[in-house]
Amino acid sequence: MEVNGYRIEPGASLSSANLYRAHLSGALLTGADLSFANLTFANVRRAKLIESNLYGAKLVRTNLSDATLIRANLTRANLTRATLVRAILSGADLRGADLSSANLRRANLYNANLSGADLTGANLSGAIMPDGSIHE
């Protein structure tokens, strides 16, 4: 699949790619390098981003509902107002990520590292927290 001139496939090198408003629903991006990529307003619903590198990526208002981000690196990523409903983030590295006003309803954050993450105004209802508890 090609989007905005970028080849979208597992292991793709998309560092600093401009994928603003891109339609990546169901994309297979396992192990891809999306560090510092701009995915603002992108539709990444149901995408597979297992062990992908999204360090410093801009994911503002991005739809990541039902996406699989197991062991993904989201360190310092900007996920302000992102939709992560039912997203699987188990083992993900979210250190220093901005999740302010993000919708993480029923997301799986088991074993995720949220050190220094900004969760101000985030909806965590029904989310599985890093320690395995369910957020009320």
N, C-alpha and C positions, 0 to 999 in steps of 0.2 A: 504494500500500500504506500502511496506517496501523498504527502500533505504539505502544502506550502513549499514545495521543492525539496522536502526532506523524506528520506526513505524510512518508513515506520515498520520496524521488525525487531525480533528479539536481539538483544546485544547491540542495537543501533547506537551510534555516536551522535548524540543530539545536544551536546553541550552548547549552551547559549543560543539554542535554536529559538526562533520566533514562531511560536505555535498559538498565537493569540486567536481566540475564538475557533480553534481547530476542532474538527469532529473526529474524535478518536475512540468513539464508543466501541467497546469490545476489542480494542487493539491489543496485540501480543507484544509487550515491551519488556519481557523478562530480561533482567541484566542490562538494560539500556542505560546509557549515560545521558541524563537530562539535567545535569548540574547547570545552574544559572539559566535554565530555559524559561521562556515566558509562555505560560499556559493560562494566562488570565482569560476568564470566561470560556475556557475550552470545555468540551463535553468529553469526559474520559470515563464515562459510566461503563461499568462491567469490564474495564480494561485489566489486563494482567501485568502488574509492575513488580513482580516478585524479584527481590534483591536488586532493584534498580537504584541508580544514584540520582536523587533529586536535590542534592545539596544546594541550598541557596535559590532554589527554583521559585518562580513567581506563579502561585496557583490561586490568585485572588478571584473569588466567586467561581471557581472551577467546580464542575459537577463530577465528583468522584464516587457517586453512589454505587454500591455493590462492587467497587473496584477491589482488587487483591493486591495489597502492598506489603506482603509478608517480608520481613527483614529488609525493607526499603530504607535507604538513607534519605531522610527528610530534614536533616540538620539545617537549622537556620532558614528553612523554607517559609515563604509567606503564604499561609493558607487562610488569610482573613476572609470571612464570610463564605468559605468553601463548603460544599455539600458533600459530606462523607457518610451519609446514611447507610448503614449496614456494611460499610467498608471493612475489610480485614487488614488490620495494621499490626497484627501480632509480631512481636520482635522488631518492630520498626524503630528507627532512631529518629526521634523528634526533638532532640536537644536544641533549645533556643528557637524552636519553630513558633511562628505567630499563628495561633489558632483562634484569635479573638473573633467572636461572633460566628464561629464555624458550627455547622450542624453535624454533630457526631452521634446522633440518635441511633441506638442499637449497633454502634460500631464495635469491633473487636480490637481492643488495645492491650490484650493480654501480653505481658512481657515487653511492652513498648517502653522506651526510655523517654520520659516527658520532662527531664531535668531542664529547668529554665524556660520551659514552654509557656507561652501566654495563652491561657484558656479563658480570659475575661469575656463573659457573655456567651460562652460556648454552650450549646445544648448537648448534654451528655446523658440524657434520659435513656435508660435501658442499656447503656454502653457497658461492655465488659472492660473493667479497669485493669491496669498493669498487674495488680495482685490477684486477679481472678474474680474480684467482687463485682457485683452488678450495681451500677450507679442508679439511685432512685430518682 
